[in-house]
Amino acid sequence: MAEIQLTDLTKSYGPTEVLHHVEGDIKDGEFIVIVGPSGCGKSTLLRMVAGLESVTSGEIRIGDRRVNELEPSARDIAMVFQNYALYPHMSVRENMAYGLKIRKLPKGEINRRVEEAADILEIHQYLDRKPRQLSGGQRQRVAMGRAIVRDPQVFLFDEPLSNLDAKLRVQMRLEIRKLQQRLGVTSIYVTHDQVEAMTLGDRLMVLNGGYVEQFGTPIELYDRPASVFVAGFIGSPAMNLLPAEAHSDGIVLPTGVKLAGAQTQSGSVLLGVRPEHLVPDQDGPIAIDVDMVEQLGANSLLHGTLSGTDHAMVASIPGHVATANGTQQRFSAAPEVLHLFSPETQKRLDA
């Protein structure tokens, strides 16, 4: 186990820079999730830590070693891929043991590690099967077992659940989290799924276009998003964002309605409010013309527009809501759940 330090990392392909001055300190035993949309650079960053991509500038340290120039085999890391990467002609046992045989470990030690990993992952009954005889979830357990037997300082996960169905993804992400907590190994996990990121990570690194937008705990990102991008990316459904005017005694919506609350700045702002923080209130200042209702069982999503404008709005209401499409619903929101962002920089403003 080890700490990981990323210092002023950049990655370029020819004249095109795809990662820009990435910084981050990862604590010993911490589970970090790198999250962002497709093409933001998250897998490239993971592959740089693994040694599968070169570093253009900056430094990566694992423990007390600079690893920029080290081969992947010398970095004491283990990687779990999206496509499992199992040898089809080998049994589960042989797949898990193969890396240890290459390292010429004694046969007794190899058997001990394989048996121990099989116990942890509950795959003992599959050890003599071929990968084609396993389900997707079972194959992913084997891929994780192959990483566990190496007893590495660092686990790296590159979207390992993308090939699984929705129900199995939920089950497997909980198993991965429990496994990481049990083993206590420093881990970096890449995903584009913000729900997966919020569930798994001690801290999240949000990437956008090769830049780190924010690096913090899931609750920090949810409660105080540092930018419009984070506000829209973290949370499901995404945060509602509206152009507004801030004044010392409140915030004026595009409809001219004022929301109460003292402000420390004035001028044009982007106002953010999460769908779940809109409270039904027949006298509320926020009116939504409802276009569609999603009945999800535990809650209902009301989709529409801010009344009198074309600004899209979503409200999340607990339980079942029998609102007809085309009706108007009114809401209020407490001042402490409102978020203000600069329209120019897209960065957070302190309310």
C-alpha positions in Angstrom: 0.0 0.0 0.0 1.2 3.5 -0.8 0.4 7.1 -1.3 0.2 8.5 -4.8 1.3 12.0 -5.7 0.4 13.6 -9.1 2.3 16.8 -9.6 1.6 19.2 -12.5 0.9 16.3 -15.0 0.4 17.0 -18.6 0.0 14.7 -21.6 0.3 15.7 -25.2 0.0 13.8 -28.5 2.1 15.9 -30.9 1.0 19.5 -30.5 -2.3 18.6 -28.9 -2.4 18.7 -25.1 -5.1 16.4 -23.7 -4.3 16.6 -19.9 -3.5 20.0 -18.4 -1.5 20.4 -15.2 -3.3 17.7 -13.1 -2.6 17.8 -9.4 -3.7 15.5 -6.6 -2.4 13.7 -3.5 -4.0 10.3 -2.9 -3.7 8.9 0.7 -2.6 5.5 1.6 -5.6 3.1 1.5 -7.9 5.7 -0.1 -10.4 4.9 -2.9 -10.3 7.7 -5.5 -12.7 7.8 -8.4 -11.8 9.8 -11.6 -15.1 10.7 -13.2 -16.1 12.7 -16.2 -17.7 12.5 -19.7 -16.2 10.4 -22.5 -13.1 12.0 -24.0 -12.2 14.1 -20.8 -8.9 12.2 -20.3 -9.7 10.0 -17.3 -8.5 6.7 -18.9 -5.4 8.5 -20.2 -4.6 9.7 -16.7 -5.1 6.1 -15.3 -2.9 4.7 -18.0 -0.2 7.2 -17.1 -0.2 6.0 -13.5 -0.1 2.4 -14.7 2.9 3.2 -17.0 0.9 2.3 -20.2 1.1 6.0 -21.3 4.2 8.2 -21.1 4.2 11.4 -19.1 4.8 14.6 -21.2 5.7 16.7 -18.1 5.2 16.6 -14.4 5.7 13.8 -11.9 4.0 10.6 -10.6 5.1 9.2 -7.3 3.9 5.9 -5.8 5.1 5.7 -2.2 8.6 7.2 -2.0 9.4 6.4 -5.7 9.2 8.6 -8.8 7.8 6.2 -11.3 7.7 8.3 -14.5 10.3 6.2 -16.2 9.5 2.8 -14.6 8.0 0.0 -16.7 4.4 -1.1 -15.6 5.8 -4.3 -14.1 8.1 -2.4 -11.8 5.4 -0.1 -10.4 3.8 -2.7 -8.1 0.3 -2.0 -9.4 -2.5 -4.3 -10.5 -5.1 -3.2 -13.1 -8.7 -4.4 -13.8 -10.0 -3.7 -17.3 -13.4 -3.2 -18.8 -13.1 -6.2 -21.1 -11.8 -8.7 -18.3 -8.8 -9.7 -20.5 -8.9 -13.4 -19.5 -7.1 -16.1 -21.4 -9.9 -18.2 -22.9 -7.9 -21.4 -23.0 -6.9 -21.3 -19.3 -9.1 -22.2 -16.3 -10.0 -19.6 -13.7 -7.3 -21.0 -11.5 -4.7 -20.7 -14.3 -5.8 -17.2 -15.2 -5.4 -16.0 -11.6 -2.0 -17.7 -11.2 -0.5 -16.8 -14.5 1.1 -13.5 -13.4 2.6 -15.1 -10.4 4.1 -17.9 -12.5 5.7 -15.3 -14.7 7.3 -13.8 -11.6 8.5 -17.3 -10.7 6.9 -17.4 -7.3 7.0 -20.9 -5.6 4.1 -23.1 -6.4 3.0 -23.3 -2.8 2.8 -19.5 -2.5 0.9 -19.3 -5.8 -1.7 -21.8 -4.6 -2.0 -20.1 -1.3 -2.7 -16.7 -2.9 -5.2 -18.1 -5.4 -7.1 -20.0 -2.7 -7.2 -16.9 -0.5 -8.4 -14.6 -3.3 -11.1 -17.3 -4.3 -12.3 -17.2 -0.7 -12.5 -13.4 -0.6 -14.4 -13.3 -4.0 -16.5 -16.5 -3.4 -15.5 -18.1 -6.7 -14.0 -21.4 -5.3 -16.6 -23.4 -7.3 -15.4 -21.8 -10.6 -11.7 -22.4 -10.3 -11.6 -25.3 -12.7 -14.0 -23.7 -15.3 -13.0 -21.8 -18.5 -14.0 -18.2 -18.8 -16.6 -19.0 -21.5 -18.5 -21.0 -18.9 -18.9 -18.0 -16.6 -21.4 -15.1 -16.6 -20.2 -11.5 -17.0 -20.2 -10.9 -13.2 -18.3 -14.1 -12.5 -15.6 -13.1 -15.1 -15.3 -9.7 -13.5 -14.7 -11.4 -10.1 -11.9 -13.5 -11.8 -10.3 -10.4 -13.2 -10.4 -8.9 -9.7 -9.0 -12.1 -8.3 -6.0 -11.9 -10.7 -5.3 -8.4 -9.4 -5.7 -9.4 -5.7 -3.2 -12.3 -5.9 -0.5 -9.9 -6.9 -0.8 -8.2 -3.5 0.0 -4.8 -5.1 0.5 -1.4 -3.6 -2.2 0.1 -5.9 -5.3 -1.2 -7.6 -6.3 0.6 -10.9 -9.8 0.0 -12.3 -10.6 1.2 -15.8 -14.5 1.2 -16.1 -14.6 -2.4 -15.0 -18.5 -2.6 -14.8 -19.4 -1.1 -18.2 -20.1 -4.5 -19.8 -22.6 -5.6 -17.1 -26.3 -5.0 -16.9 -27.8 -2.4 -14.6 -28.7 -4.7 -11.7 -25.4 -6.5 -11.7 -23.5 -3.2 -11.9 -25.2 -2.1 -8.6 -24.3 -5.4 -7.0 -20.7 -5.4 -8.2 -19.9 -1.8 -7.3 -20.9 -2.6 -3.7 -18.7 -5.7 -3.7 -15.8 -3.7 -5.1 -16.2 -1.1 -2.3 -16.4 -3.8 0.4 -13.4 -5.6 -1.1 -11.3 -2.4 -1.2 -12.2 -1.6 2.4 -11.3 -5.1 3.5 -7.9 -5.1 1.7 -7.1 -1.5 2.4 -5.2 -1.1 -0.9 -4.9 2.4 -2.4 -7.2 2.4 -5.4 -8.0 4.6 -8.4 -11.2 3.9 -10.3 -12.3 5.4 -13.6 -16.0 5.8 -14.6 -18.3 8.1 -16.6 -21.2 7.2 -14.3 -21.6 9.8 -11.6 -23.9 7.6 -9.4 -21.2 4.9 -9.5 -18.6 7.5 -8.5 -20.7 8.9 -5.6 -21.2 5.3 -4.3 -17.6 4.2 -4.5 -15.3 7.1 -3.9 -13.7 8.4 -0.7 -13.0 11.4 -3.0 -13.8 12.2 -6.6 -11.6 13.9 -9.2 -13.9 15.5 -11.8 -12.3 15.9 -15.2 -13.6 18.1 -18.0 -11.6 18.6 -21.2 -8.4 17.4 -19.5 -8.7 19.9 -16.6 -9.5 19.0 -13.0 -12.7 20.8 -12.2 -12.9 19.7 -8.6 -11.3 17.2 -6.3 -13.2 16.4 -3.1 -15.5 14.1 -1.2 -18.8 13.2 -2.8 -20.7 15.4 -0.4 -18.4 18.4 -1.0 -19.1 18.1 -4.7 -22.8 17.8 -4.1 -23.2 20.6 -1.5 -20.7 23.0 -3.0 -19.9 22.4 -6.6 -16.9 24.5 -7.7 -18.2 25.1 -11.2 -21.3 25.0 -13.5 -19.8 21.8 -15.0 -19.6 20.0 -11.6 -23.1 21.3 -10.6 -24.5 19.8 -13.8 -22.5 16.6 -13.7 -22.8 15.5 -10.0 -26.3 14.7 -8.9 -29.2 12.9 -10.6 -31.2 14.6 -12.0 -28.8 17.4 -12.8 -29.0 20.7 -11.0 -31.4 23.3 -12.5 -29.5 26.4 -13.8 -31.2 29.7 -14.6 -29.9 33.2 -15.5 -30.7 35.6 -12.7 -29.8 39.0 -11.1 -28.3 39.1 -7.6 -29.1 42.0 -5.4 -28.3 42.7 -1.7 -31.7 41.6 -0.6 -32.3 38.7 -2.9 -32.1 37.1 -6.4 -34.4 38.0 -9.2 -35.5 35.2 -11.6 -36.0 35.7 -15.4 -39.7 36.0 -14.6 -39.0 39.1 -12.4 -39.9 37.2 -9.2 -37.5 37.8 -6.3 -36.2 35.0 -4.1 -35.4 36.2 -0.6 -31.9 36.0 0.9 -29.0 38.3 1.6 -26.3 38.4 -1.1 -22.7 39.6 -0.9 -22.5 40.5 -4.6 -24.7 42.0 -7.2 -25.1 41.6 -10.9 -25.8 38.9 -13.4 -25.4 35.3 -12.1 -26.3 31.7 -12.9 -28.7 30.4 -10.2 -28.5 26.7 -9.4 -31.1 24.7 -7.4 -31.2 20.9 -7.3 -34.5 19.3 -8.3 -34.8 17.6 -4.9 -34.5 21.0 -3.1 -37.7 22.4 -4.8 -40.4 22.1 -2.2 -44.1 22.1 -3.3 -45.7 25.3 -2.1 -49.0 26.7 -3.5 -47.7 30.2 -2.8 -44.1 29.6 -3.8 -42.3 32.0 -6.0 -41.0 29.4 -8.5 -43.7 28.3 -11.0 -43.1 25.4 -13.4 -45.3 24.5 -16.4 -45.2 20.7 -16.3 -44.7 18.9 -19.6 -44.1 15.3 -18.3 -44.1 13.4 -15.1 -41.8 10.4 -14.5 -43.2 8.1 -11.8 -40.2 6.3 -10.3 -42.0 4.8 -7.3 -40.0 6.3 -4.4 -40.2 9.7 -6.1 -41.6 11.5 -9.1 -39.8 13.8 -11.5 -41.7 16.8 -12.9 -40.2 18.0 -16.1 -41.2 21.3 -17.6 -40.1 25.0 -18.0 -40.0 28.0 -15.7 -43.4 29.5 -16.3 -43.3 32.2 -18.9 -39.8 31.3 -20.2 -38.2 28.5 -22.2 -35.7 27.6 -19.4 -36.0 23.8 -18.6 -36.7 22.8 -15.0 -37.0 19.5 -13.2 -38.5 19.0 -9.7 -38.1 15.8 -7.7 -41.0 15.1 -5.4 -41.1 12.2 -2.8 -43.7 9.6 -3.5 -46.4 9.5 -6.1 -47.6 12.7 -7.8 -50.8 12.8 -9.9 -50.0 16.0 -11.7 -51.4 16.2 -15.2 -49.2 17.3 -18.1 -49.8 21.0 -19.0 -50.6 22.1 -15.4 -48.6 24.7 -13.4 -47.0 23.8 -10.1 -45.4 26.2 -7.7 -42.4 25.6 -5.5 -40.2 27.3 -2.9 -36.5 26.8 -2.1 -34.6 27.7 1.1 -31.8 30.3 0.6 -29.2 27.8 1.9 -29.8 25.4 -1.0 -29.3 28.0 -3.7 -26.0 28.1 -5.7 -24.6 31.1 -7.5 -22.1 30.9 -10.4 -20.4 33.5 -12.6 -21.8 33.5 -16.1 -18.4 34.5 -17.4 -16.0 32.1 -15.6 -18.6 29.4 -14.9 -17.1 29.2 -11.4 -18.8 29.2 -8.0 -19.7 32.5 -6.3 -20.0 32.6 -2.5 -23.6 33.4 -1.6 
